[in-house]
Every structure is written in structure tokens, then in C-alpha cells.
Amino acid sequence: MTGPGAQDGFDRVLVVDFGAQYARLIARRVREAHVYSEIVPRQITAAEVAARRPVGLILSGGPASVYAADAYTLDPAILDLGIPVLGICYGHQLLARMLGGEVARTDAAEFGKAELAVAAPGLLLEGLPERQGVWMSHRDAVVRAPQGFTVTATTPASPVAVMEDRGAGRFGVQFHPEVGHTPRGEEILKAFLFAACGARPTWTRTSIIEQAVAAVRRQVGGERVLCGLSGGVDSAVAAALVHRAVGDRLTCVFIDHGLLRAGEAEQVEATFRSHFRVDLLHVRAADRFLAALAGVTDPEAKRKAIGETFIRVFEEVAAARSDARFLVQGTLYPDVIESGTPDAARIKSHHNVGGLPADMRLELVEPLRELFKDEVRAVGEELGLPEEMVWRQPFPGPGLAVRIIGEVTPERLDILRAADAIILEEVRRAGLYRQLWQAFGVLPAVRSVGVQGDERTYAYPLIVRAVTSEDAMTADWARLPYDVLERISSRVINEVPGINRVAYDISSKPPSTIEWE
Ligand code: XMP
């Protein structure tokens, strides 16, 4: 859960998490309707809910059965707070069970598309067709609604597919309105948000910025602020936002470790100097990082060497602005959820190269703490950051060092940088850049024989890696068109000395990972 902050001025809907992926998608859909939403753990108490003063509550779906011995429940006093509540799938069954209805295991599990038929007038389906397709995923079903509820829609396998006790502000749907496969789902969620909860749709990119700027001003007062820029979208948006809040009291520190892609360092510098006129300390530290990496081949040892060097360089630079009291961190809402919910699956913890020494005694400013990635991008666009920066694919903190297998040398960095630029150019030209989670090259530590002109060559292969993913926890190798692969291959081999062969990585995650190291 987040503390008070930028979201203070907004109507708030709490999404109770009975299954992390479900809760997250619901929370995003609510925000897309311009209502601020927050994910809270299922263990939340009525007092904690009341303290957050939400205008509505949504109980998410989840993988469990309400009959399991260790079935997730909810503090029953929450339902007596007088806050409108919508149960979805598992949340619908839980609501039914807690209020005295009946949930049973039905003969036919319902997975996939089902036809919903309106049975009685109600708030959620008002104005929608008598019959519509909805997305189902359940084995148990509510077979009898609790007293006071009207069954407003059914499907062949769900006698109580939608139920409402409008007077008490209690609603339940067996299907998933938050997924794209329920075409009218957005309207159903909006009916709950606006007609049942009376929420105000004020969570827009301009108001997000206004509130975040005000919160940063409140937090830092007249003090100086430091912000590390990495070249990635999160630190860039955080910096732009804080700059709007405190102007020239912000100093950005850009440590160029020499492991970035072609043109990246130049773009960061140009954007922040010319467009935002930020006080920017651009530290060209490639030599120090390369010295620390000399002879290092083990992937974890590389990360460690880079992390330690980063901290040392940052400390030296920060000394030049020793009057700073605050440090900007680009923490996003998913990171906050990950650390806040007991059940959330732990994402592989990477050594974060932006990680800073604990003893620096700088207070953190986290202006993106409440935002999902797509909101960060929208805010970045609104603040005037260039499109290439706002839509940049994720890039690991240790940079190209974890894409060069074996020792990282200036020569091998040059080879990979040139090849990587061609991959991205061709992916962009094919209009595929935004569809891919990441596309990049990997330089392995083997060489093979080739023939170019009349010459025998003995050079490195380049491995092309392109994946699609929602959140990097799982990923699928991208089915790049052959003609795109063909252009990448011939251009890389012709234009990049040191490479005489191109291979395509067709492994998914799991069992592989996205990066090679
Ligand atoms: P893997 O290779 O674990 O990568 O499938 C998942 C995502 O994380 C990125 N990644 C990193 N990011 N520091 C970072 O900041 C790292 O050390 C690091 N290693 C991997 C990777 O690019 C992918 O998006």
C-alpha cells in the first residue's frame, strides 16, 4: 500500500487482491476510466479500509475455490462500512458466500466465451444489449444469491452470473469485465464506478502531473534534489516531473558507464540540457567501468563490478552537490505492489545499477510510486519528452555488459553496438518496435569460420533476440518475419566488421531468460 502522496486529491477505489494478475488488470482498467485505483492485500482490515476513504471496493478474481480449506476470505466488517462493493469471479462467489448465498461446484466448468442473458433490470447492465458475450473462467458458481439481491443476468452454466443489491451498494459478476474478451466490460465497470460509487473521473494525465508536482513540492520544500538518469524511460520521466516541481534546485547526474547503446548517451544529454535546461552532471566514466570489468567473465561478477563502480562514481559526483537532501528514485507502482503484497510472486531481483549507498542519508523522492508503466509513458509524453525516450524498450542497468558473453572490451562493445543499432533500425522500419518487449543483439564468446569475398574469415556470430512479453516475468520469442531477419542478417554481416554469421534465438522464458546473462 502506498502512503499519502500524489493521489490524495482523487477519488479512490480499492482493489482487493485475491490473485495478483487479476487485481492488477482491474486496477489498470479503473484508471483507464480516469478513477484512481489502488491494490490492497486481502488481509486488509475494515479499519484500514475506512482510513483510506475509498469511494468503492472491488474484490478481484483469483485462482482458488471458496471451498478450499484455506480459502481466502475478507474481514466481514468491510462489508458493513457502507462502501459500494463489486465482486468479480472469485470476488463474486466470496461476496455471495459471506452474505448468505450459496456457491456450488457445477457440472460444467465455464472457461472462455459465454453468452450472458439479461434476466432483470439492474444498474450494471443498464443500456446494454439483452444478450452479450462475456469471458468466463470458473468451476464453482453462485447457485443462490443472498437475500436482498436480484439476479440480473445468467449464462447457461451460471444461474447467478450477475447479482445486485442496489440499495446496499453490493454487486457481483461471475465473468471478467476487465479482459478484452468481454467487449462491453468497460461499460460494466464504468457503471459500477460512476453510477454505483459516484466516482469522479479526474485521474487524467494533466491532473496526475499537477498532483505529483504539488506532492514533490510539499516533500522537498526549498531543498536541493539529486536525480540519477539512466537513459531509460522511468528515470527520465521522474526527472522531468521533479524538474517541473523544483526547477533549478534539481541536479541530474548521468553516469555514462560506456555500456549504453548507440546514440543513447547523446540523446539523454541533448534532451535534458536543451529541452529542460536541467543542471546536468554528465560523467563520462567508461574507462573506469571498463577497467573494473577487465578480465571479468562471470555474469554475476560483472554485475557486481558495475554496481560497485557505479556507487563509487555517484558518491564522488554527489559530493559536488553535497547540499542536496533528496534523491529521486523511479520506483513504479508494480514494484510497490510486489513488495507490499504477501502473495505477489517475487520477480527475480536484479542488481539495480541505480542502487545507491545506504549511508548517503538522502531522503527518497518517488514521484512515480503510484503509476503503472503505461501511465508513466503518458506522463512523459505530456511533459514533452521525445518519443524515442518515452517508448524506449527496457534496457538492463548493466547495459551491454550482460549481452557480451565473456570479457567486455572496447572492441567487442563497438561490434555489439553497431550490430544492435542495425537490429533496432530494421525492427523500427518494419513497424514492429512497440509490439516487441525487447529486441537486441548478443555477442557470444565463440567464433566461427566464414567466407567473405575470396577471404576466409574467423569472426563472431551475432545472436538476435526479440521477445514479446507483458511484464518480463514470462516472454515468448517473437515470430519476426523472415524478410526482417534477412535484412538484419545481411546488413549486420556486411556492415559490421568482426561478425560473419547471424543466428536467431528461439527460446521462450521460462525456461530461458530474456537476457543471456
Ligand atoms: P531476464 O533476463 O531475467 O530479464 O529474463 C528480465 C528483464 O529484466 C531486465 N534485466 C535487468 N534490468 N538490471 C536491470 O535493471 C539487471 O541486471 C537486469 N538483468 C535483466 C531485462 O532486460 C528484461 O527486461
Residues whose N, C-alpha, C, O or C-beta is under 5 A from the ligand:
A	BS01	XMP	H350 H351 P394 F395 P396 G397 P398 A472 T513 I514 E515
